[in-house]
Amino acid sequence: MPASLVLTNGHIYTLDLANPRATAVAIRDDQIMAVGDDDAMKELLGPGGEWVDLGGRFVTPGLVDAHVHFQHFAISLQTADLDRAATRAEALERIAAFAVRHPETGWLRGRGWSQDAWPDRAFPTAADLDAVVPDRPAYLAHKSGHAAWANSAALKLARIDATTPDPPSGQIQRDADGNPTGIFFEDAMELVAAYIPKPTPAEVADAMRQAQAYCWSVGLTGLHDFDGRDCFTALQLLREAGELGLRVVKNIPVYRLEHALGVGLRSGFGDDWLRIGGVKIFADGALGSRTAAMIAPYEGEPDNLGIVVTEKEEMLEKARQANAGGLSMTIHAIGDRANHDVLDVYELLRREERANNRPRLRHRIEHVQVLHPHDLNRLADLNVIASMQPIHATSDIDMADRYWGVRARYSYAWRTMLDSGALVLFGSDAPVERIDPLPGIHASLTRRRANGYPGPEGWFPEQRLSLAETLYAFTTAAAVTAGQERHQGSITPGKLADLTIFDRDLTATPADELLDVGIAGTVVDGVFRYRTW
Ligand SMILES: [Zn+2]
């Protein structure tokens, strides 16, 4: 059987130790057929097959974003984008412009604001928002996803006033008189969000069609999703229609654990397009809202240890149930206390796996944002995967220094994790950050922002990774995490033909210039989904 597609004259970076570099690759239908030199690969081409000259472009296994909220990302492409608004005034200008472009009368939605990036660091108010959106309810999610900003129309619709109590794991921000300011933290966000009409799965699937095209244009061929049931339904709708063009690992929120166990769902069920990952639990909150659970108080806030979203005992109980049913765990932990608790849970879980002769499931921690020095080796010791987001490090530099002080030394500690022997997995946490992998690759190699901040050395530069380590974290590590390493994660004959094509040789590109690199093409399942030449 001949090749259907042959790519020649490139820099093929296979991430396959048996054959690390080549100039050409031959593909038969959905699979890598052979990897080698131009002449040998061209000979494999059958009649009607396509030959593509890469013109020196750089090819890696398809990049996978291992932490995405895909439904939220897809919907976010249809909401006001406040990411990187430098001031409250700029945020309000963008909202006003969005309101003009979207005159429809329903909820105005937005995301990505962060008062931490504004000069006065003061939270905005409902009144600020009323000035630009007086006519309809507005709800704007904080960059962290752990706070929200609503206008007066939204508060009125949700019947929230000075008499509304805080929910158990959330807080309504109030002024000196006890009146709600328009800012909601954690579970209090739902007091407003519950009133926003939910898109149907078919509407979500529509949004995902656009979103996956965007993913191809930035070089992604797969993702691990952390949204809920409607997201899973929408993904299945796309898959049924033969339109799903990304390899998706679907994680399950813990509030659906009983249902998942009830139908006997196990991690790894599904196919190469859509498969079940682990059960997602939140151990704590986030850094920006100072709700990440810490062992010692936040700098300058002697009473603030953050918020424990799920107590250790409850986490263990859920993890035990999941584990016994063959479901791996994937636990959100930001603060050192949260990470410590999760590691304790995994320690007991590993013991039970051994005692009951169960397979060692591929458990992960999401973010691993700051670790206590005593816990630095525990992920490796327990064979727990460190699912991290390089772009968070450079976004969070100032917050981490300010709120964690000297503890920031062990935050976003990719190098420490790798050197300890842990598997490091990379993603973006989109829509919290942009889904584009290149800014993440740049952050991983430089520990600097696009504008060079905080200087030539980078932030805790000893934590920088090499290009090879970074690409591994975006490819092979994702395949290993999901138990897909036999089919994905390297350019190896027999594996699926998922490729990311960059416009220049990354190994010859100075790290500082990585943000100038473009994605030249994306191949999924042996088909060009995106191509610039
Ligand atoms: Zn997330």
Boltz pocket constraint, residues with backbone or C-beta under 6 A from the ligand:
constraints:
  - pocket:
      binder: B
      contacts: [[A, 67], [A, 68], [A, 69], [A, 226], [A, 429]]
      max_distance: 6.0
